[in-house]
Amino acid sequence: MLHDSTQTVELVLDQAVWDAESVQAHPLRNTATVALSHGAMVRFLAYTGQMPRILSIPAAD
C-alpha cells in the first residue's frame, strides 16, 4: 500500500477485521509484526490515499 503510488492494488478487508480494536500486520517483510489500533490504521490508509473495500466474508466450515 505504501509504495503503490498509482493505486493499482485494492485492499479488501473482512468486516470483522475492520471493526477490530487493533490489527497486526507485517511491515514489508514477515520478520517483524506491528500492531495498529483501528484509528492508526485509518490514519495510515488516509496517508497512503487508500481506503479498503469492506466485505462480510463468511467463516469457513
DRENDO-1510 file (C-alpha; in Angstrom, 1 decimal, always signed):
<recs>
REC; n; res; u; v; w
REC; 1; MET; +0.0; +0.0; +0.0 .
REC; 2; LEU; +2.8; +2.4; +0.9 .
REC; 3; HIS; +4.6; +2.1; -2.4 .
REC; 4; ASP; +1.5; +1.8; -4.6 .
REC; 5; SER; +1.5; +5.4; -5.9 .
REC; 6; THR; -0.7; +4.5; -8.8 .
REC; 7; GLN; -3.2; +2.7; -6.5 .
REC; 8; THR; -3.3; -0.5; -8.6 .
REC; 9; VAL; -3.6; -2.6; -5.5 .
REC; 10; GLU; -7.0; -2.8; -3.9 .
REC; 11; LEU; -7.2; -3.6; -0.2 .
REC; 12; VAL; -10.1; -5.8; +0.8 .
REC; 13; LEU; -10.8; -6.4; +4.4 .
REC; 14; ASP; -13.3; -8.5; +6.2 .
REC; 15; GLN; -15.9; -6.5; +8.3 .
REC; 16; ALA; -14.6; -8.2; +11.5 .
REC; 17; VAL; -11.1; -7.1; +10.8 .
REC; 18; TRP; -12.2; -3.6; +10.0 .
REC; 19; ASP; -14.2; -3.5; +13.3 .
REC; 20; ALA; -11.4; -4.8; +15.4 .
REC; 21; GLU; -9.8; -2.6; +18.1 .
REC; 22; SER; -6.4; -3.4; +16.6 .
REC; 23; VAL; -4.8; -5.4; +13.8 .
REC; 24; GLN; -1.4; -6.9; +13.4 .
REC; 25; ALA; +0.5; -6.8; +10.1 .
REC; 26; HIS; +3.9; -7.4; +8.6 .
REC; 27; PRO; +5.6; -4.2; +7.5 .
REC; 28; LEU; +7.0; -5.0; +4.1 .
REC; 29; ARG; +8.6; -8.3; +5.3 .
REC; 30; ASN; +7.5; -11.1; +7.5 .
REC; 31; THR; +10.4; -10.9; +10.0 .
REC; 32; ALA; +8.5; -8.3; +12.1 .
REC; 33; THR; +4.9; -7.6; +13.1 .
REC; 34; VAL; +3.3; -4.3; +14.0 .
REC; 35; ALA; +0.1; -3.8; +15.9 .
REC; 36; LEU; -2.1; -0.9; +14.9 .
REC; 37; SER; -5.1; +0.5; +16.6 .
REC; 38; HIS; -8.2; +1.0; +14.4 .
REC; 39; GLY; -7.5; +4.7; +14.4 .
REC; 40; ALA; -3.9; +4.3; +13.5 .
REC; 41; MET; -4.9; +2.0; +10.6 .
REC; 42; VAL; -7.4; +4.6; +9.3 .
REC; 43; ARG; -4.7; +7.4; +9.6 .
REC; 44; PHE; -2.2; +5.2; +7.7 .
REC; 45; LEU; -4.6; +4.4; +4.9 .
REC; 46; ALA; -5.5; +8.1; +4.6 .
REC; 47; TYR; -1.8; +8.9; +4.4 .
REC; 48; THR; -1.5; +6.4; +1.5 .
REC; 49; GLY; -4.6; +7.7; -0.2 .
REC; 50; GLN; -6.2; +4.2; +0.0 .
REC; 51; MET; -9.4; +3.1; +1.7 .
REC; 52; PRO; -10.3; -0.5; +1.8 .
REC; 53; ARG; -13.3; -2.3; +0.4 .
REC; 54; ILE; -15.1; -3.8; +3.4 .
REC; 55; LEU; -16.8; -7.2; +2.8 .
REC; 56; SER; -18.5; -9.6; +5.2 .
REC; 57; ILE; -16.6; -12.8; +4.4 .
REC; 58; PRO; -18.3; -15.9; +5.9 .
REC; 59; ALA; -16.2; -18.1; +8.1 .
REC; 60; ALA; -15.0; -21.4; +6.6 .
REC; 61; ASP; -16.9; -24.5; +7.6 .
</recs>
